[in-house]
Amino acid sequence: EIVQAGKPEIKKENAEDTVLVRMTRANFRYDILGFTFTKEHPFAAMHKDKAQQIFDKEEGFRLATPAEVQDYYN
């Protein structure tokens, strides 16, 4: 018997708690809290609490907008 899994449920609260972070530092690559930022891919989506940890500990990171990400990759 074949059982198909449905789409994974995405909780609304999780999406609302997700923010985009941009690395503005000159590093070619930077790894922090399990996220990798590079010159080619300076954006990462993460929970707002993790983003705040990065902002509190490191310089060269800021919130990004979805439009900014779209413009960067187009």
C-alpha positions in Angstrom: 0.0 0.0 0.0 1.3 3.5 -1.0 0.6 6.3 1.4 1.1 9.8 0.2 2.0 12.5 2.6 0.2 15.8 2.4 1.8 19.2 2.4 3.6 20.0 5.6 1.6 22.3 7.7 3.1 25.8 8.2 1.9 27.4 11.3 0.9 31.0 10.8 2.7 32.0 13.9 6.0 30.7 12.5 5.7 32.7 9.3 4.9 35.8 11.3 8.0 35.3 13.5 10.3 34.9 10.5 12.5 37.8 9.4 15.0 38.3 6.6 18.6 39.2 7.7 21.2 40.7 5.4 25.0 40.6 6.0 26.5 43.9 5.1 30.0 43.1 6.4 32.9 42.6 3.9 33.5 38.9 4.8 33.4 36.5 1.9 31.6 34.0 4.1 30.3 34.2 7.7 28.7 31.4 9.7 26.7 32.2 12.8 24.0 30.3 14.7 23.7 27.7 12.0 23.3 30.2 9.2 25.8 30.8 6.4 26.0 34.2 4.8 28.2 34.7 1.7 29.0 37.6 -0.7 26.9 35.8 -3.3 24.0 35.0 -0.9 24.0 37.7 1.9 20.4 37.0 3.0 18.9 34.4 5.4 15.4 33.9 6.7 15.2 33.0 10.4 13.2 33.3 13.5 13.2 36.8 14.9 14.8 35.7 18.2 17.8 34.2 16.3 18.1 37.4 14.3 18.1 39.5 17.5 20.9 37.3 18.9 23.0 38.1 15.8 22.2 41.8 16.0 23.2 41.8 19.7 26.5 39.9 19.1 27.8 41.0 15.7 28.1 44.1 13.6 27.4 44.1 9.9 23.9 42.5 9.9 20.5 44.1 9.5 16.9 43.4 8.7 16.2 43.1 5.0 13.0 43.5 3.1 11.5 41.0 0.7 11.6 43.5 -2.1 15.4 44.1 -1.4 16.0 40.3 -1.7 14.0 40.1 -4.9 15.9 43.0 -6.4 19.2 41.6 -5.4 18.6 38.3 -7.2 17.0 39.7 -10.3 
